[in-house]
């Protein structure tokens, strides 16, 4: 998945530009920059990439989710519907605003189940956050219809799916706001960084101000700027933006490699009846960052994963007992282990986690194997890997 596999001269040039002028902060110091504004350049490049009117760079993907929600007015006591399968950052970003994460089941897309979303809506629901996990998407038309019907925000966490598309639109650009991560293990990386995208000018201006202590960014005298409202510090640095600027220029090539590798792997396993692939909604195209497939049950999954390990097939796993990506092991959330007191409203709002049944999600996650796709693999290496994977799976299924 990560673009860091193919660092080269372009990244070094962009970083050296920043080091040569000595301005690492994205705002101010106009006279010292010698015309270099890496964050502004990256935002412009991402506007084109995401077909979005507005892009606000921030310090991380987690920050992007918090800033996106805050910019649309989500806060204390509001409920945000999110999936059981995601990264812990999803609920962290919601709770940071004093809002309540409402977890609901996924379906065979590995994304939010629209029917489960509709059943979870209450008068406190303010937003639905779909997480485009592992390079693909949920049923976006159905989710958009639910949000339109109930007048809810649709927020896309597309941190793992840069380059994926649905009906010709980049993932992240379909909802009211989209969120991206450019950390060290994303398809394109800044080292650390993220972005909020939107076509709503008000949300964009709110994100721009909120992510920089409430600065209005009017004029060229930072000390004279006003503060329309309270903000915090979620700024990206020029060094991080410089790396991202080089990487986004290389994104088309990265996607070409990922999709080539994904197709080779899928073709090798397609003739095994017991193997089924995740559902990609009609009109959708995966980014190719991951290869996801289902087997009949967890027992066979575990046998296959052991076989993969024994045969040198790396970066494949099952999320069922994963501490970071699935509700089953999120005990720090269920038990509300916090360094500071959590409001009674949020405590009460999360009480459902003690008894909530997520067996429908279990049925998908327990049978799933997810494999990273590396950019550094040659075509011959992927074909050899695919052949090994098919043999291991057949051996586990048929006891060869």
C-alpha positions, 0 to 999 in steps of 0.5 A: 500500500505505501508510497514510501516503497518508491521514494525517489528524486522527486520527493528529495527535490521537494523536501530540499526546496523547503530546507533551502529556504528554511520555512517549515511552517505553512503560514507566514514568513512570506519574504523568506520562502522564495516562492515556495508554498508546498501546502498550498501547491498540494491542496491545489493538486488534491483539488484536481485529484479529488475533483473537489472545490476545496481541500484543507490539509491537516496534520493526520487522517484522525485530525481530518475526521475531527475537523470535518465533523466540527466544520459541519457543526457536529459536537457535544451529544450528537450521534455519529453512525460509524461501522464496526470495522474501521480503525480506532481513529474513527471513534476517537475523532468523534469522541474528541468533539464530545459526540457519540459514536454509534457503531452498526454492522457492515455487509459484504462490501466490508462497509456500512450496511445501509439497513443497519444505518437506518435502524440506528437513526435517532433524534440525536443523529447528526451524521453518518460516517462511511469508512471506505476500508481497504481500498473499496467502498460501501453501497454509496447510493443507498447510504446517500438516500438514507442521509437525504431522507433523514437530512443527515450529513454523509461524511466519507472516511476514505483514508484507506481508499485514495484513488478508488472511484464510484460511478466516476467520482473519486471516493471521498468526494461523494459525501458532504465532506471527505477525509484522507490520511497521508501517514507513512503507510498510505498509498501516498504519504506525507510521513504524517498528514491528512486532508478534508475535502468538500464542495461546501464553501462554509465547511471549507472556511470553518475547516481552514480556521478551526485547524489553525487556532481559529485564524481567519487567514485574511491578509498577509500579516499573521499577527493581525488576523482575527479569530472568528471562533475558537480553533485548535492546532491541526496544521501540516508542516511544509516538510510533510506537504513537500513529500505529499506534493511529490507523491500525489504527482506519482499517484496514477502510476501507484494506482496502476501498479496496485490494480495490476497486482490486485487483478493477478491475485484475484485471477489466481483465486477465482477458480476456487469455489469456496473463495468469494471476493468482497462485493464492490458496488456496481460502478465502483473501482477499487484503489487496489491497496488491498486484496480481500476475500472470504473463506467458509469459516474462521477455522479454515481462515486460520489454517490458511493464514498459518499456511501463508506464514509457513510459505513466506506469504506476508502481509495477510491477516484476519481482523476478527481478533485484531486490536485496532480495526474491529469492535470485538477487541476495542475494550478500551472503548467498551470500558471507557478507559480515558485519561480524563473524565468522559461526560455523562452524555457520552457515557450514557450514549455508549452504554449500548456497547456492553450488550450490543450484538454484532454477530452480522459483522462477525460473520463477515470479518471472521471469514475474511482475509485481507492482504496488503498490496505492495508497490515494490513487487514485480509482476513475476513476484506477484504471479509467484505469490498468487500461485502459492496462495492458491495452493495453500488455500486448496490444501486447507480446504481439501486437506491435500 
